[in-house]
Amino acid sequence: MVVALRRRGDVSVTEYDLDSGEEVLAQGLAESDWIFHLAGVNRPSRDEEFEETNTGLTRKICGRLQGGGWAPVFVFSSSSQAARENPYGLSKRKAEEAIENWSQASGAGAAVFRLPGVFGKWSRPNYNSAVATFCYNLARDLPLSISDENKKLNLVYIDDVVAAFLDCLTHPPRRFERRSVVPEYEVTLGDLARLITSFRESRTTHTLGDFSDAFLKKLFGTYLSYLDTANFAYSLTVRSDARGELAEFIKQRQFGQIFVSRTKPGMTRGHHVHDCKAEKFFVLEGEALIRLRKIGEDDVLEYHIRGDMFRVLDIPPGYAHSITNVGQGELITLFWADELFDTAAPDTAGLAVDGERRKG
C-alpha cells in the first residue's frame, strides 16, 4: 500500500508501525487527510493481545482524532472473522464499532473492509496464510501439512485489495460505509496445493495452466515471488543430434507450445507436413532458408530470413516445410505451434519439400 501511494506523486505518506514513536502517530493523525489503518495482530502469544492491539490501538486513534477535532477519511482493514465469536473476530468487530462511533460523532467518512484471506507477494509463510506457506514450502521441496483437503478458503489478491483502498482516494466515503474487495475467489486446500504443485512441476513439464483464469494467473505470480533468489533460473531439457539442439520452453493447452532450436551451418530441419497444426517460425540469430510446398502441388516457396530482420513466417497446415541454416554461424530459431505435441496423434508426416517423400 505504501509503495502504491508513493508512486502517485500527489500524496505524502507518514508511516506508523510497532517501532515508531508516539510522536509519529500524533503528528500523522494531525496532518493527514486520509488514514489507512492496516495494523493488527492475529497470532499473539496471549488472547488478551487481540483486545489490547486490534481494539485498543483503533480506539486510541479514534480518541485522538476526536480530541483534536480532526476528521480525515478513515479506511480500515477488518476481517471476515469479525462476524464470528472468536477472540480475534471480536477484537476486529469492536475496532469497527469504534470507527463507526467516531465517524457518526465527527461526520467524517469511513470505509471498513472485512477482508477474507489475502494472498500475494510478500506475505509471511508459516504464519496465517495457507497460500504463502504452500508457495514457500513447495518452492523449497518442503512437505505440506493439510488437515482437510476439502476445506474451502475465500481469498482476495493483494493488488486488488490495494486497488480497492486507493479507490477510496477517488471515491471517498461520505459517512460510515462497508466496502468489499472484488473479485473474491474460493478454492479448497487440496486444489490449492495441486495448483501450486503444478507450478513447481512446470519447470520440468514446461506446461502451464489456462491463464485466462485470473485466479490461476495471480496464484502463479505469487508462487514465483516465494522462490529462493538462488533458484530463479532453471535449465531446459535439451535434445541433441547431428543437426544441433532443440528444447521445449513453454506449453499450454489453450495456447500451444514454444520451443527453440540451435542448428549447425548447412543442416536442415523439417521436411514434414501437418494436417491441422499451424506454426510460426521466428529466426533470432543467423540466416535461414525456409521452404514450403503445398501438398499436391510442385511450386516451392522460399523465404530467406535473418535474425536481424525481426520477421515471422507463418506455416499453414497442409504445407511441407523445411528450414536450413545457410549462414556461416549457428542458426537460432524460435518456433510456436498452436497445439501440444501428442505422441499418440502427432499430426506430423514426413514429406520432402522438393517432392520426394522422406522420413520426417
N, C-alpha and C positions, 0 to 999 in steps of 0.2 A: 504493500500500500504506500509506504514511504517512497519507494522507487518510482511508482506511478505518479505520485503527487509532484515529486521533484522534476519529473520530465515535463510537466506542464509549462513551467516558466512563469506562470501568473500567480503563483502562491508561494508563501514562505512557510516552512514546516518547523514546528517545535516538537521534539520527541521526548516522551516521558516513559521511563521504564524502571525496573527494580533498582538499578544502580544510580538513578537520577536523584538529585536533591529535591527537597520540598519546595525550594525557591523556583525550580524549573517548572513544577506543576502550577504554582501560584502565578507566575508570570505568563505561562502559556494560557491558562484559563482567562486571565485578564485581557490578553491581547488578541485572542483568536475569534474568528467569525464562524469557524466550524470546529467541532470536536469529534474526532473519530476514536471511540473508546473500544479498543480491541483486547484490552488486558484481561487476564483471568487465570485461574488455576483449575485443573480438572483431575489431577492426580497428586494431591497433597499427602503428606505423611500423617496428618490428622484431619478428621472430618470437619473440625472446627475452622480449619483454614478456608473452607468453602465460604462460610459466612463472613469470616474476617476479611478475605480478599475480594471475592466476587461481589458480595453485597456491600461490605464496608467501604471499599475504595469508591464504588459508584455513589454511595450516599455522601461520602466526603466531597466528591467532585460536585454533586448537585448542591450540597450545602454551601460550598464556596461560591458557586455561581449565584445562588440565591442571596448570600450575604453581600456580594459585590454588586448586585443588581445587573449582572451580565446575562445576556440572552442569545448566545450563539446557537447555531443549528447543531443539534446533538445526534450523532449516528452511533448506534450501539450494536455490537455483535453479540447477540444472545445465542441460545442453543435450543434445538428442538427438545432437549431434555427438560426445558422449563415447564413443559406440560406434564411432567412426571413428579412423583413424590419421593425422589431420592435427594440426598444432601446437595449434590451438585445442581440438580434441576431447581430445587427450592431456592438456592442462593442466586441463581440466574433470574428466577421469577421475581424475587424480592428486588433485585437490581433494576429490572424492568419497571417495577412499581415505583421505585424512587425516581426514575427518569420521568415517568408519566406524571407523577405528582408535581415535580418541578416544572415540567412543560405546561401543565394546566395553570400553575400559580404564576408563572412568568410570561406566559403567552408565546413562548419560543417553540419553534418547530423541532420535532424529534422523530427519528426513524429507528425502529427496533427490528433487527433481522434475526429471526430464530433459525439459525443455520443447522442443517444436518451435518453429517461428516463432510469435512473439507479435504480434498486431495489435490496434489500438485507438487511442484518442485519445492524443496527446502523444508518440508515437514519433517519432524523428528521421528526416526524409526524406533520401533520397540518402546513406544510410549502410549499414544492414544489413537493411532491411525493404522488400520489394517493395511491400507494401500501402501503407506510408507514402509511398514515392516516387511510386507511381501516383496516390494520392489528392492529394498535394501538386501534382504536375505537371499533372494534368488539371483541378484546381480553378483553375489559373492559365493554362490553354491552352498548356502547355509540352509538347514532344514526349516520347514514351515510347521507351525502348530495350529491346526484347525479343529476346534471343538465341535462345530456343527456346519457341515458344508452347505446346508440349506438355509442357514441364517441369512436374512436379507439386510443389505446395507442401503441406506439412502445417502447419496453423495452429491456435492456440488464442487465444481472445479475452481481452484483458487483465483484464476484470472477472471472468471465470471463473477466471483464474489467482489473482486476489486472493481470491476466494471459497474456492478450494482451500487457499490459505495460511491464511486465517482459520479454516478448519475445523480446523487443527492446534491452535488455542486450545481448541476444544471437544472435540476427539478427539485429544489429543496422542499422538505415538508413544511406545511404552514401550521401544523398542530401535531399532536402525538399520533404517529402512524405506525402500522406494522407493514413491513415490506418483505419481499422474498427474493431469492436469487433464482434465476432461471437460466438454462434448464437444470432440472434435478434428475439424477439417474438412480436406478435401482438395480442392484446386482447381488447375487448370492456370494458367500465367501468361497464356495467351491469354484464357481465360474470366474471369480476374480483371480484366484490362484492359477486356474488353467490359462487365462488370457495372458497373465504376466509371465508364466512359464513359456508360452509360445513366443513371447518377445525374446526371451533368453535363447530359445532354440533357433530363432530366425537367423542367428549368425552362422549356423551350420546348414539349415534347410533353405535359407535365403528367402523364405516365404513369409509374407506379412498378410494381415487380415484386411478387411474392407474398410479403408479409412474414410469412406463416406459416412460411416458410423462415427459421429462426433465423440462419443464416449471412448471408443477404441483409440481414436487419434490422440485424444488428451491423455489417456492412460499410457500410451506408448511413449509420448514425450516425458511423462512423469517417470516412467521406468528408466529412461536414458539418464535422467538427472541424478539417479542413485548409483550409476556406475562408478566404480573406483576410477579415479583420474588416470591411473596407470593402465586402465583396461578400456580406454575409449576406442583404440584401434584393434582390428582383428583381421585375420588373413582369410582369403577366399580359397576354395578348393580348386586347384588348377589341374587341367587335363592337358597333357603334352603329347605331341607326336612329331613326325618329321617336318610338318608344316609350321609348327610353332606351339603356342599355348592358347588356351581358352578357359574362361572362368565365368560361372553364373554370378550375377550381382544381386538382383532383386527379382522376386517372383510374387505375383499376386493374382488370384483367380479373376478378379474383376478388371485387372489392368493388363495382364500378360506377364512377360518377363524381359529382363535386360541382362545381356551378357556382353563380355568384351573379349577380343582376341588380339594376340600378337602373331603376326605372320612374317615368316622369313622372306627375303628377296627371292623372286621367281616362283614362289609357292602359290597354289590356288586352293581356295576353299569353295565348297558348294557342289555344283553340278548335280543339283536335285531340284525337285518341284514340290510345292504344297498345293493341295486341292482347295483348302479352306483358309489356311493360315496366311495372314498378312504380316509383312515385316518392314522395318525401316533400317537402313544402313547409314551410319554416320562415321566417316573417317576422321579420327582425331589427330593422327600423325602419319606421315608417309604419303605414298602415291599409289592409288588403286585403279585398276581397270575392272569395272563391273559390267558383266554381260548378261543380257536377258533374251529369252526366246519364248514366245507363246506356244503352248502345246498345239501341234498340228500345223504350224507354220515354219517357214525356213528363215525368215528375216531375223537377224540378230541385232539387238540394240546394244550400243556400247557407251559407257559413261566413264570418262577419266575424272577422278576426284582426288584432290589433295587435302591434307589436313588443314592447310591454311585457308581453305575456301569456305569452311563452315556450311557445307552443303549436305543435305539429307536426301537419300534416294529411297523412294517407296518401291517395295517389291509386291506386286499384286499376286493373289492366288492364280494358279494356272500358268505361271511363267517359270521355266527352268532358269536358274541363275547361278552365277559364279562370281567370285571376287579374287583377283590376282594381284599380288604385290609386284608392281612394275617399277618400283623405285630402287634406290641403292641401299636404303636403310630399312629398318623394321617398319611394318605397317601395323598400326594400332587402330582397331575399328570397334565402335560401339554398335550393338545390334539390339533391336526391340522386336519382339514377336507378340501378337495380340492374344496368344493363349499359351498356357503352360505346356511344356513338352510332356507327353504321355507315352511311356514305352509300350503300353498296350495298344495305343492308337496314335502313332507318331505323326500321321499326316505328312510323311516325307517319303518321296520315291526318287530313287536315283535316275537322273536324266541329264545327259550332257547338253550344254547349251548349243554345241555345234551340230547336234542331231544324233550323234552316236550315243546309244544308251550305255550308261555306266553305273557302277555301284556307287551310291552316294557316300 
